[in-house]
Amino acid sequence: MSSDPEETQKPWRFVTNHTQVLLAIAQNPDVRARDIADAVGITERAAQRIVADLVEAGYIESARVGRRNHYTINRAVTMRHPAQHDHEIGALLDLLELDEP
């Protein structure tokens, strides 16, 4: 039996992958999907799907700049869960965003 708490805990998280992707974009609006995937611990394809979800829902806008994308977060969009529907995503980002990458 392992004494490492990471190995004995169930694999759920408080912050979803969608939120983790949003945080990665908040820290670097020019981040590549590959770098998002590495930071979140998901595949590059999953990162691309999540970015597409966030664009479709209006949380971020994507603009092509040369060969890369530049993302802008719409901080005024409210959270999706009914329990937080009146809270803007910007407040969550302020709470969770780290000063250092």
Secondary structure, DSSP 8 states (H G I E B T S, - for coil): ----HHHHS-S--SS-HHHHHHHHHHH-TT--HHHHHHHHTS-HHHHHHHHHHHHHTTSEEEEEETTEEEEEE-TTSB-SSGGGTTSBHHHHHHHH--S--
